[in-house]
């Protein structure tokens, strides 16, 4: 299994990175990305620590660990600056906290995140045709999520992505141990999103495509 959106207690998760990684390994994960919430107040604190522990743990547990960040509630016009800064700090994967319908995310976040070249636009909510087409053009992957609240827009995201040619992936947005991916969760989210097993195979391929193209 592969999951490119998880959190530890470096933001609002409940587990330290070591426990999160080991629990994922036990659940059958092959790849996990640690993408704690960040803005300019904590980028330089979180990213180096996640990178350091990721390098240590992947040797111990034989699991691919990707150090990343979820750029969260950064004013839209500063997102491009944030992406460049996080890359310099060593974040291999950049996720943007999209305009989920479950929260009051600043308008323009979806568009500016895509233009800034994030890898994944997480839970993008009622994303527009223009934004989906822009994601396709800029090779930004749209997230289908298992997380309650954010997942209410999954069907819309999936339909728009299929219609306008953007790529989708499946992530958990894990904050607690029980959030980690299971076969049952995959089946449930596929059903509620109007997706098939064939779509899931494509989403997994898309996730591995992201990994292949990551900047070290």
N, C-alpha and C positions, 0 to 999 in steps of 0.2 A: 504494500500500500504506500501511497505517496500523499503528503499533506504539506502544502506550501504556505500555511497561515496558522501560526500558533503563538501563544503568549505565555510568559513566565511571570514570576513576581517582580521582575524588573519593570513591569507595567501593571496590568490589572489581572494577571493570571495568579493562580494560587500555588504553583509548583516552582521549585528552583529548577534551573535548566537540566541538571543531572537527573533529577527524578522524572521530568517530562520526557527526556530522551529514552530513559530506561523503560518507562511505561509504554512508550510508543514501540520500542523494540519488542517487548513482550507481546504486544497486540499484533505483531506481524508487519510493522512498518519497514519499508526499505529506505525511504527518504522522508526526512522531516526538516522543515525550515522554521527557525525561531524568529518571529517577526514582531517583537514588542512594539507597543505604541510609542511614538516619539514625535517631538517637535524640537525647536531650537534650544529648549531648556535642558534637554537630556540626550540628544543624539550622541554627543561626545562621551557620555557616561555609559550608555547602554551598548552601543555597537562594539567597542573594543572588548568588552567583557563577554559578550555573546560569541564574538569571533574566537577569543582565547579558549573558552570552555568547549566550543564546537570542535576545534582542532584536537583537543585532548580526548573528548568522548568518542569521536568517530573511530579512533584507534582502539579503544577499549571494547566497544560494543559492535563493531563491524556494521555500522549503519551510516548512511550518508546524512550529514547534518549541514544545513545551509544557514549561515549567519545573515540575518536580514533585519529589516525594520518596516514597521507600518507607519507611514507618514500620516499623522492624525490631526485633523482640525487646524492644520497650518493654513493661514490665509491664502486663498487661491493664487494670488499674484506672487507669493513667495515659494510656491511648490517647486518650481524649476531650480531655484537656489538650493532648496532642501535636498533635492535629488542629487545634485552635484556634490554637495557637502557629505551626504551619507555614503556616496561612492568612495570619496576620498578617505573616509574613516574606515572603510573596509567592509561595508555592507555588500554582500554579493547579490542579494535579492531585495528589490524595492517594491513594496506593496503600498498602495494608497487607500486610505479609508474613504470609500466612495460615498455617494449621496444616498445612503440607505433611507428608506421611508420610515425606519424605526427611530431615527434621530434627526436632530436639526443641524445637519452638516451645512457649512457655508455654501451657498449657491455658486456654481462655477468650479467646484472641486473636481468633478468628473472631467470636464474639458481641460482644465489646466494640468491635471495629473497625466492625462493622455499626451498632451503636448510636451510635457516635461520628460516623457520617456520612461515612466515607471514600468515595471515588468507585469504587474497585476493590478487591476482595478477591483478592489474588494467590494462585495455587496453594493453594486452601483445603483440599486433602487430602480426607479422608473426612468431608466436611461433612455435618451432620445435617439431618433434615427441618426441625426447628425453626429452624436457622440459615438454611436456604434460604428458608423462608417469611418470616423476618425480613428477609433481603436483598431479597426482592420488595417487602415493605411499605415498606422504607426506600430503595428505588431504588438499591441497591448492586449493582454489576455483578460477576459471578463470572468468574474468569479460566480459560480453557483455554490451556495453555502449551506451547510447543515445547521447553522446556528439559528436558534429561534429568534423571531423578530425580523432579522435581516433576510431570512429565507422566504418571507412572504412575497417578495418580488422575483423569486427564482424563475417562475414560469414566464414572466414578462422578459426577463433578461435572456432566457433560453430562446424564446420565440424571436426576439429582436436580433439576436446573434445569428440564428439560422437564416433569417430573412435577408440580413445585410452582410453576411459573410465574416463576422468576427469570430474569434476563437474563444471557447469557454473551457474552464477547468473546474474541478471540484475540490473544495477545501472545507475545513471544519471551523476555523476561527476559534480554536480550542482555548479555553480559559481554565477549565477544570478537568480532572482525570477522565470523567465520564463523557467528556466532549470528544475524545479521540475517536477516530474513524473505526467503524465496524461494518460487517457485511449487511447487517440489518439497517444501519443508518444509510448506507448507500442505496439500498432498495427503496427506503422510504422517501429519500430526497429525489430520486429519479421519478417516482410516481407523482409526487406533488409538483414536480417541475415539468411534467409532460415529456420526459426523456426516456430513452430505451437503454438496454444493455449495450447496444451498439454505440449509442452516444457516449456511454461511460467509457468504453474502450478508447474512443476518440479523445475524450477529456484526459485520460491517463497519458495518451500519446502526446497531447499538448503540454502536459506537465513535464514530461521528460524532455520535450523540445525546449522548454524554458531552461531547464537545468543544463542542457547541452550548450546553450548560448550564453550562460551566465559569465559575467566578468569576474575574474579572480581578484 
